[in-house]
Amino acid sequence: MSKKQTDGRRTTQHLYDDFAEFIAGLSPEKILAYHAPEKIQKRVEYLVERKKTGETTPAETQELEKYFLFEHIVRLAKARALKLLAKAAS
């Protein structure tokens, strides 16, 4: 991997981290309680099953990658929300 690619990944990760921090700071309790709507959960499960069997179209693969990115950001926000609540409790 080139230095430019590595720098780009770090920059992107910092962007995700900063955004997750911002979201978590708005309302840690609400972030921790957040779950994707059932309709979205079922769609992701469907796409994952299709991916496992090699049946996804390029559009479905892109859609699945977007869901994974969103999930990553939500997990980051939840981790930061937990830190904020722990810090406030101390």
Secondary structure by P-SEA (a helix, b strand, c coil): ccaaaaaaaaaaaaaaaaaaaaaaaacaaaaaaccccaaaaaaaaaaaaaaaaccccaaaaaaaaaaaaaaaaaaaaaaaaaaaaaaaac
